């Protein structure tokens, strides 16, 4: 919209996004997700991420799924 010259439409859409974001759960930062993944790998004693990826992802999503952008 912005490139199309509809500045008013951009303002309206940004306002809508701000309202919607108030009701969404807060997501974790990339650094926090990385730390969580490293901690989970250690906790589950994962030695081969490629082979045990399902167990890793399943554990993380079970505990923190609503706070992580899958």
N, C-alpha and C positions, 0 to 999 in steps of 0.2 A: 504494500500500500504506500509505503513511504516513497519508494522510487516512482510510483505512479502519480505522485503529486497530491495524494489524499491525506494531508497532514492532520485534518480533523479526525479522520477514521483511525489514524495511528494513535492519537491521544485517547480516543474512546476504547480501543482494543487494549492499550496498556493499562487503562483504568480497570477494565474487566479482569485482566490477568492479576492485577494487584489484589482485587477482591477475592478471586478464586484461590490465590496462594495462601490467604489467611486460613483457609479451611483444609489445606493439604498438610500432611505430616511433614515435619522438617526432614530433609535428607542429609545424610552424612557427607562430609567433604571427602575428596579423593584421598587425602592423606589419612583420614580416619578409617576409611575403607581398607586401604593398604595395611594399616596397622592391625586392623581386625582380621584380615586374611592371614597375615603372618602369625598372629596369635593362635588362630584356629588351626593352622597347619601344624604348629608346635603342639597344641593341645591334643589333636587327633593323631599325632605322630605320623603325618603323611610324608611318605618318602618319594612317591612318584606322582606328581600333580596330574600328569596326563591320564594315568590309570585311575586315580582316586579323585578326579575332578568332581564327579557327581556327589560323592560323600562331602567334599569341601563346600560346594555350592549349596547342597541341601541343608547342611548344618547352619551355614551363615544365613540363608533365607528364612529358615525356621525361626531363628532367634531375632533377626534384624530386618526381615523382608520389607516391612513398611517404611523403613528409614533408608533403604538402599535402592538406588536406581539400578535395577537388574541389568 
